[in-house]
Amino acid sequence: MKLIEELEESSVLSAHEAELSLNPFANLIGIKIDRLANNYCRLSLVLDEKCSNYYGGVHGGVLATLADNCMGMALRGAGIQPITVELTVNYLRQPDIDDLLMAEGLIIHRGNTIVLAECAIKSRDLQIVARGKGVFLNRGLRVNGKENSSS
């Protein structure tokens, strides 16, 4: 997976410039956009009590949401209107409540209708907590703020 340092600085977009925002659920749990570029996204989330499961650990759905949103935003940063078709999350470590998570998502294959992306979620100490892979349906590109269904 490419690191942000490998991306050209000219390809970096602000969320405002790209007219992109997270969905209401992502906002509810506190996910923030840190970096957005064509084909790349970095999100962050400070885990708090609302992210916990019945046993007091971090709910796996929070990590799945973070991965899905990160990959989806990488696609949206590339002008794609994605719908998640398949999401796979491999849970590798248990993060702690109050930890800071950083997710980096990248498009790895872009077809006419199907797009594949990957995501790595790391803890504050840069340990990989989870890895995600997503298959997305490309609903079409946004051109000048209007949907282009010719894709």
C-alpha positions in Angstrom: 0.0 0.0 0.0 1.4 3.4 -0.9 2.2 5.8 1.9 1.0 9.4 1.8 4.6 10.5 1.3 4.6 8.8 -2.0 1.7 10.8 -3.3 2.3 13.9 -5.3 1.6 17.0 -3.2 -0.4 18.4 -6.2 -2.9 15.5 -5.9 -3.8 16.3 -2.3 -7.3 17.8 -2.0 -9.0 19.3 1.0 -12.4 17.9 1.8 -13.8 21.4 1.1 -12.2 21.6 -2.4 -13.5 18.2 -3.3 -16.9 19.0 -1.8 -16.8 15.8 0.2 -18.0 15.0 3.7 -18.5 11.9 5.8 -21.9 10.4 6.3 -23.9 11.2 9.4 -23.1 7.8 11.1 -19.3 8.4 10.7 -19.8 11.9 12.1 -21.8 10.5 15.0 -19.0 8.2 16.2 -16.3 11.0 15.6 -14.5 10.0 12.4 -12.5 12.9 11.0 -10.9 13.4 7.6 -7.2 14.1 8.0 -6.0 13.8 4.4 -7.7 13.4 1.0 -6.1 12.9 -2.4 -7.0 11.4 -5.7 -7.3 7.6 -4.9 -6.2 8.1 -1.2 -7.8 9.0 2.1 -6.6 9.1 5.7 -9.2 9.3 8.5 -8.8 9.4 12.3 -10.9 8.4 15.2 -10.4 8.8 19.0 -12.1 5.8 20.5 -14.4 6.6 23.4 -17.1 4.9 25.4 -19.7 5.1 22.5 -17.3 2.8 20.5 -17.4 0.0 23.1 -19.0 -3.4 22.9 -20.8 -5.3 25.7 -17.5 -6.4 27.2 -15.9 -2.9 27.3 -13.7 -3.4 24.3 -13.9 -1.6 21.0 -16.9 -2.9 18.9 -15.7 -4.5 15.7 -18.4 -2.6 13.8 -16.6 0.7 14.6 -13.4 -0.7 12.9 -15.5 -1.9 9.9 -17.2 1.5 9.7 -13.8 3.2 9.8 -12.4 1.0 7.0 -15.5 1.3 4.8 -15.6 5.1 5.1 -11.9 5.4 4.5 -11.9 3.3 1.3 -15.2 5.0 0.2 -13.7 8.5 0.7 -10.6 7.4 -1.4 -13.0 6.6 -4.2 -15.0 9.8 -3.7 -11.7 11.7 -3.8 -11.1 10.2 -7.2 -14.6 11.4 -8.4 -16.3 8.0 -8.0 -19.7 7.6 -6.5 -19.3 4.3 -4.7 -21.6 1.7 -3.2 -20.0 -1.0 -1.1 -20.6 -4.4 -2.6 -18.3 -6.4 -0.3 -16.4 -5.5 2.8 -13.8 -7.7 4.5 -12.1 -6.7 7.7 -9.3 -8.7 9.4 -9.1 -7.8 13.1 -5.5 -8.2 14.1 -5.2 -6.4 17.5 -7.6 -5.1 20.1 -7.3 -1.3 20.4 -8.1 0.4 23.7 -10.8 2.9 24.5 -9.2 6.4 24.4 -6.7 5.3 21.7 -6.3 7.3 18.5 -6.8 5.2 15.3 -5.6 6.3 11.9 -7.0 4.6 8.8 -5.3 4.9 5.3 -7.3 3.8 2.3 -6.1 3.4 -1.3 -7.6 2.3 -4.6 -5.8 -0.7 -5.9 -7.8 -1.4 -9.0 -10.3 0.7 -10.9 -12.5 -0.9 -13.5 -15.4 0.5 -15.4 -18.0 -0.7 -12.9 -16.0 -2.4 -10.0 -13.3 -0.7 -7.9 -11.1 -2.5 -5.4 -9.6 -0.7 -2.4 -7.6 -1.6 0.7 -7.3 0.0 4.1 -4.9 -0.3 7.0 -6.0 0.9 10.5 -3.2 1.7 12.9 -3.2 2.6 16.6 -1.3 5.6 18.1 1.8 3.5 18.4 1.6 2.6 14.7 0.6 -1.0 15.3 -1.8 -2.4 12.7 -5.1 -3.0 14.4 -7.1 -4.1 11.3 -6.9 -4.4 7.6 -9.9 -3.9 5.3 -10.6 -4.8 1.7 -13.5 -3.5 -0.2 -15.3 -4.1 -3.5 -17.3 -1.1 -4.7 -19.7 -0.5 -7.4 -18.9 2.7 -9.4 -22.2 4.5 -9.8 -20.6 7.0 -12.2 -18.3 10.0 -12.0 -19.2 13.4 -10.9 -18.4 15.9 -13.5 -18.8 19.6 -12.7 -21.1 18.7 -9.8 -23.4 16.6 -12.0 -23.7 12.9 -12.4 -22.2 11.4 -15.5 -23.7 7.9 -16.1 -21.6 7.2 -19.2 -18.9 5.5 -17.1 
